[in-house]
Amino acid sequence: MDLRKLKTLIDLVSDSNVSELEITEAEGKVRIVKGNPMQTVQYAGPAAPAPVAAPAPVATLAEPVAPAAPVITSHTVKSPMVGTFYRAASPEAKAFVEIGDSIKEGETVCIIEAMKILNEIEADRSGVVTQILCVNGQAVEYGQPLFIIE
């Protein structure tokens, strides 16, 4: 591996969030590990030279500590088929569910019409409806999210 390519790899590791890079080619293997205050480069090839040390970037910024990830309690009800989404049994009927409604597992949440057959879609989890992701009469695909339940 030529020196220009090695220098480019060291610069890429220095300027990125990557902490370790290992590349194997026909003429050898290069492993670059970012550390403080020096980066270590190891080369294993036909005539392996001694490890080369390169200085760390001059300006280093401390990365902010990310807050703990919140526990995700939401669940997505997805379409089990391709068809047309309806929120109610008929145009003049009340919608099966509204945002904020508490529902139980097995309760009908909508209808999907496929090939002139009306298929009742049931909630596969109990909870509170927080989002309705489709509009009445909308065509839906298999696996498309319909509702968010928390």
N, C-alpha and C positions, 0 to 999 in steps of 0.2 A: 504494500500500500504506500502510495507516495505521500510525501510530507504535506503537500497542499491539501490533500483530502483529509489527512489526519488533523491538520489545523482547523479545517472547516467543521469537522465533527466535534472537536473540542469547543469551538465557538458556539455551535448549535446547542450543545449540552449546557454551556454557561448561560446562554440567553433564554433557556426554556425551563419549564418546571420538571423536566426529566431529571431524575437523580442518578440513573445508571443506564448505560447503553453498551450493548455488546454486538459486534458485527463479525461474522465469519465469512471469509472469502477464500478463493482457491489459494492465494498466496499467504494467507495467515488469518489470525483472529485478533480483533481489537476490542478491549473492554475499557470504557471510560466511566469512572465513578465520581460523581460530584460530592465533595466533602468540604469541611471547613478546616483550615483556610486554603487548602490545596486541592486540586483535582488530580486524581491518579489515572494515568493512562498505562495500560499494559498491552504489550504487543507480543503475540506468539506467532512466529513465522519461521521461514527457512533459516534466516540468520537473525534470531531475535535479539534486538538491542535491549539495553537496560531500560526499565520503566522510566517514562518521561513524566516530569511533574510540570504542570502549568499553573500559573497564578490564578486564583479565584477572581471573579469580576470585582472591580474596584468598588462600585456602589452596590451594596446589598440592602434590600428592603425587607423588613420583617413582615411576614404575612400575617394578616389578622387571624385570630383564632375563631374558627367557625362555631356558632352556637350549636348546642346539641340538636340533632334533627328531631322535629316533632313526631309524635307517634301518629301514623296515618291510620285513621279509623274508617275512612270512607270506602265505599264499595260501589263498583259500577255495574249496573244491570245492562247487559248487552243483548242485541237482537240475535235470536237463535236462527233467523232465516232472512231471506230477501223478501221484501214486500212493501206494503204501504202502512205507515204508522198512524194509529188513531188513538186519541186519549180517552174516548168515550165509546159506548156501545152503539150509539146513533148520534146524528148531528144535533138533535135537541136534548139529548141526555147529559147529565152531569158527568164531568171527567172522573175517571177512576181514582186518580190521586192528584193532589196539588202540592206545591212547594210548602214544606212545613208539616205535612201530614205524617203521622206515625203509621207505619205499616208493619204487618207481620209476614213472616216467611210463608209463601204459598198464596198470598193475596194477589188478585189480579191488578196489574198496574197499567196495562194498555192492551190494545188489540193490534195485531199485524195481519193484514189481508194479503194472502198469497194464493193466486190462482182461484179467485172468487171464494176462498175459504177464510173465515174469520178465526184467527188463532189467538186465544187469550194468553197473554204473557204474564207469568206470575213472578213475584219477587222471590229471589233465591236467598234472601237474607232479611231479617227484621231490622227496623231502624226508622230514621226520619228522612223523608225526601228533601234533599237540599238543592238539587238542580234537575230540571227537565231539559234534556239536550236536543229534543226533536220537536218540530211543530206539527200540528194536526194535518194529516194528508201528505206528509213528506215521505218520499221513497227512502227506504233504509236498506243497508247491506248486511250481510251476515257478519256478526261480531261488532257491529257499530254500537257505540255507547248510547243508551237511551235515557237513563236516570243515574243520578249519584245519590247513594243512601249512606247516611252516617249513623 
